[in-house]
């Protein structure tokens, strides 16, 4: 029985194209889509790409930082670029919660949120997701799952389009051919 999977390290600076705002770089989505599809599409079937988050590079090849939430943003951008079924963000909390669990120990996890609701919570100070993380995914209708790395058995939070359950969003993506 094989326990592992083949993996390949992929340099984020070769895949994530940004502007020259070196400490809070903005991602050039069309360029990143082209680079990601070329670099990751050339991997052998079954090989899992491992891409460090938080980094990108300018057109000239100078390394940039994506800033706060940069690792989650990297996952979101690559998910968008590759037209995945959904993106998973793993954190140290059970999902998006109704209050800061450090301040309110009995805070409950919200099972579902719309992109707008999650973005509003993030802008109001919720630290589980940075508002920029949702931008590429919302436009493509790609749902996001937020779960707890230390407690993966917890249900977590699904974030997706307004007026649709995550299951409906996944079915629509599959029918449209955008699901992975």
Secondary structure by P-SEA (a helix, b strand, c coil): cccbbbbbbbbccccbbbcccccccccaaaaaaaaaaaaaaaccccbbbbbbccbbbcccbbbbbbccaaaaaaaaaaaaaacccbbbbbccccccccccccccccccccccccaaaaaaaaaacccccccccaaaaaaacbbbbbbbccccccbbbbbbcccccaaaaaaaaaaacccc
